[in-house]
Structures are given as C-alpha cells and as structure tokens.
Amino acid sequence: MICHHLFTTPFSCAAIVFQEMPFLVKRIILPHPNKRIVQGQIKAAGSRNRACPGAVLALCREIHAYFEGAAIRTPWRLLDLSGLTPLQREVLEAVERIPHGEVRSYGEIAAQIGRPRACRFVGTTLAKNPFPICIPCHRVIRADGSPGRFGGGTQLKKRLLALEQKKK
C-alpha cells in the first residue's frame, strides 16, 4: 500500500510518499506555500494517510534539519530506485556526492559519469528525481552559472542554494 506523511518545514508544507511492505520511500514532495499543491501531488501518487513508521519520522527530522541549515545524509537503503535505469542511478549517485554548499554544472555531472555529451540526459534525469533534497538536484546548475530549472520552481532552487551558502 502506498501511504504518505505530510509535514511542515521552515520553508513550508512538504510530504513523503512511501510504500508500507517492504518499506520504501517512493517520493519526496518539495515544500510549497500552497498546501493544496502538495496535497494534489500526494493524491496523484495514489497514497493514503496511514500510521507513520519511525523511518519516515526520522527522515522528516533529517529534512527539517536540512532546512535549518544542516547537511543531509542520503538514506539510500530506504529509497525505491526500482524505476530507474542504471545510467539514471549513476547520475543520481554523482549528484548525491556534491558537497553541501557546492554546485556542479550539468556538463560536469555528465563528464563525471563518463558521458561528457549527455548534459541533456543529466537534466532530464534530474527533472524526474523522485527524492529532491536527499539527492540534491538543486546543486546542479547551468554552465553559465544560472540556476536552470527545478521541480519546485527556480525561486525555491535559489533559496536552497542560498541556505547552503549561509551554512558553508
């Protein structure tokens, strides 16, 4: 069964969508000031609100701490990566290794995975990243230094980058 947990961050309302058995995080929904937007994304995931396992509460605490300026540890063992190709996983693993407070370009990530011409593939993969914040796709920017696109909107991406720079 697919379930969710709605929680508040210093940036606004967010959610974690998870599978009960075996337990896996299916998706992290970025904070949005309009709670109805988050609820719409939850509904689209087909989830139900159920008792929240301790692993979800722990991840919520980690995400909340991130929004307070702490670095976050990616809980790989809890993430459902089953819908990803091996190359998409490589992209997410490369992005996860970007240190807190630093950025990389799409081209740098493409080169890091051994595919220097795959900038668009990197961008497409990150646009579908089901685990933003835990896999910090907001740290990937355009070669010219501009932020590029982001699932939570460009303003949220800029806020996340600014938050990390303050705590660097």
N, C-alpha and C positions, 0 to 999 in steps of 0.2 A: 504494500500500500504506500502511496506517495502522500507525504504529510508536509506541513510547513510550521515554521515558528516565526512570527512577526516580532521584531524587537526595535528598540529605539537606540540610535547612535547620536553622538553630538552633532552629526550632520543632518539627521532626520530619521524617518522610519525606513527600515530595511527588513529583509527576510532571508531565511534559509529554507530551501526545499530539500527534503530528504526522503529516502526510502527506509522503511522500517526493517525489513528482513531480506537479505542481510543489510545491516545498517550501512548506508552510503549517502553522502551529500550529493544531491543531483544538481543543485544550482544555488548560487548566492545572488540575491537580488539587491542591487545597489540602492543606497538611500535616495529617497525622493521626497521633497517637501509636501507633495500631494499624496497622502496615504492611499487614496483611491487608485493611483497609478500602480503602486506596489501591490495592492490587492488585486488589480487586474492581471498583473503578471503572475501572481500566485494562482489565480483562477485559470489562466491559460496553461499552467503547469499541471492542472488537474489534481491539485492536492487538497487534502482535508486537514483540518486543525485537530491534532491529537495530543496526547501527553508527550511532553518533550523529553527525549533521552538526555542523559548527562553529557554525552559527547556534543550535542547541539548547543547546550547551555555553555559548555566550555569554549566552543568555537565562537559563540556570541560574545563572550567575555574577551576573547582574543581580538575580535573585530572591533569591539568597543574600545579596547586599549589602543588599537591602531589609530582610531580616530582621535585619541587623546595624544598621539604622537609616538607611540611605541612601535618598534619593528614587529612584524608578524611572522610566525613560523608556518609554513605551508603544511597542512595535515594530509600529505599525500595518501596515506593509508585509508583515509575517510572519504576521499573524492572518487566519484564514479567517472572513470575515464573510458568506459566501455564504448562510447560512441565516437571516439577519436581515432584517427589513423596514427600509425607510428610517427609519421612526419609531423603531424599536428602536436603530438605529445612532445616531440623534440623541441618544437617552438615554445610550448608552454614551460618546459623544463629550463630552456635557455632564459626565458623571461623571468622565471622564478629566481634565477641566480643573480639578477640585477640587484645590487645592494640598495638598501633603504636610503633614500635621498639622492640616488643617482638615476640617470636616464641613459637610454641607448636608442639609436635610430632603427627603423625597420630594416635598413640595409645591414647594420651591424649584427642584428639578430639573424638575418638571412645568411651572412657570412659565417657566423658562429655555428650554424647547423650544417655548414658545408655546401650551401646553395646560395652563393652570392647574388644571383639574379632573381631570387624568389621574394623580393620585397613585398609584392602584392599578395603572395601566398601568406606571408607573415601577417600582413594587415588583415586579410580575410579570416585567418585563424583567430587572431586576437579579437576581431569583431564578434566572434562566436564563443569567446571564452566564457564558460559557464561559472567560473569561480573568481570573478574580479575581487580585488583586494588580496585574497590568498595567493592568487597568481597575478601579480601586479602589472597588468597590461597598460595601466595608466603611465607607467615609466617608459613606455616606448613612444617616441616622438618622430616627427619628420626630420629628414636630413638637414633642412634649413633651420631647425630649432623650434619651429612652430609645433603646437601640441598635436595636431592631427585630430582624428575623430575618436569618439569614446561612447560606449553604450549608455553611460549615464549623462552624456552631454559634455561639451567642451568645457563649460564652466566648472563642472564637478571635477574634471580631469585637472584643470588648473588649480583648483582648491586642494586636491590631493597632493599635487606636486609641491605646492606652497607649504602645505602642512609638513611634508617630509623635509623640506629645506630648513624650516624653523628648528626642527629637532636634530638636524645633522651635526 
